[in-house]
Amino acid sequence: MKLDIPFPVQEILHRFNIAGYEASVVGGCVRDSLLGLSPKDWDITTSARPEEVKLALSDLRLLETGLKHGTVTALSGGMAVEITTYRIDGTYSDNRRPDSVYFTGSLADDLSRRDFTINAMAYSEQNGLIDCFGGQEDLRQKILRCVGDPDRRFEEDALRILRGLRFCAVLGFHPDEKTAQSMITHRELLDHIAKERISTELVKLLCGQNAAQILREFPLVIGQILPEVLPMIGFEQHNPHHIYDVWEHTLHALDATPADPVLRLAILLHDSGKPHTFTSDKKGVGHFYGHGAVSVQLAEQALHRLRLDGKTIRRVSTLVRIHDMPLQPCAAWIRRRLNRMGEEDFRALLEIKRADSLAQNPAYRDRLNQIDAVLPILEQILSERQCFSLKDLDVSGNDLIALGVPPGPKVGALLTRLLDAVINGKIPNEKEALLDLAKQTLHEKHC
């Protein structure tokens, strides 16, 4: 077996070899190569101490940000290659990073400190695959298993809990029994981890092919970082439109949603307000009046706490707020929505509504017909470059000023009125027609 290692990485390995040091690629790049994937990053582990690394690579640009822990990043051939000296970690008082590290001459010792067996493999052309803990077999069986004692691994670095679930969601793996139980037992340690790191792992997890199943199997772990979802679990809807409880409905919708961060976050939280708004009528039918507004509050609370960026929060909030809005297969209505939302968010809304419908009682999937009716009209509007925004209007503020409209708010108000007329199909987006309507409007105001 031979891994396809990029030339800049091979060059760095060769530099260490001719200087008399051991060096291997290690971790995720080995795992992904064995899975037939293209590694995004290449990491090297070596017997060379940090100062020896710097000497061996003296002609390369080196970043020393991880020098305290024996890590140097070399920039070569357009790549950033992280190089770490064989080490043994000391205690982890913050459940995230070791307080100290001890350099060692043993590759096996270095591999023994790593999180999961599938990430604890190294490779060099001289020695081939170095697999001390059965990582290759776990890859074959799609098992996620900790190196050594799972409790110790998660107590050292609690983010490994979420990283492990992310690997399972993305790669279609399942934790072995001891690893799974330890994840659940130590979930509260996630409270010690920086929110930015939590959100990064969560988003990657949610976009995994197996995300819904992992959330189904580990609701308490997800609930530790997103307590907003906990009331949804097992909450029966008592409504003929639904055959699942709120959590199961959400997971089925998640499975039907494209693997886009905004879409998956929105669908995860779109019904989070339902347990807080449930009422039952005289016939015992459940209703959730106003659940969209409550869901928005919970979504914004969660996403702000996890410190996601403002654009993501705004888009998710918008989709959650209007996810139940009826669609109208009408060109004027679609143009109005495009004016308010833009094409990207309008298409996102259609995806959310499709996934939501697919997770309901099959007898009540009428929304799918609405989506199918809206799509060809949307495509026609876009292909014909129909006007639905001020930038596409065939007159400008200067044109209105030339008619005698004083510069300022009145120009903007009149442009908006003209745009509304075009969007609603009352006049064509043609300069002459627009100026005629503008003159008529000004005349009416003077009369």
Secondary structure, 3 states (H helix, E strand, C coil): CCCCCCHHHHHHHHHHHHCCCCEEEECHHHHHHHCCCCCCCCEEEECCCHHHHHHHCCCCEEEEEEHHHCEEEEEECCEEEEEEECEEECCCCCCCCCCCEEECCCHHHHHHCCCEHHHCEEEECCCEEEECCCHHHHHHHCEECECCCHHHHHHHCCHHHHHHHHHHHHHCCEECHHHHHHHHHCHHHHHHCCHHHHHHHHHHHHCCCCHHHHHHHCHHHHHHHCHHHHHHCCCCCCCCCCCCCHHHHHHHHHHCCCCCHHHHHHHHHCCCCHHHHCEECCCCCEECCCHHHHHHHHHHHHHHHCCCCHHHHHHHHHHHHHCCCCCCCCHHHHHHHHHHHCHHHHHHHHHHHHHHHHCCCHHHCHHHHHHHHHHHHHHHHHHCCCCCCHHHCCCCHHHHHHCCCCCCHHHHHHHHHHHHHHHCCCCCCCHHHHHHHHHHHHHHHHC
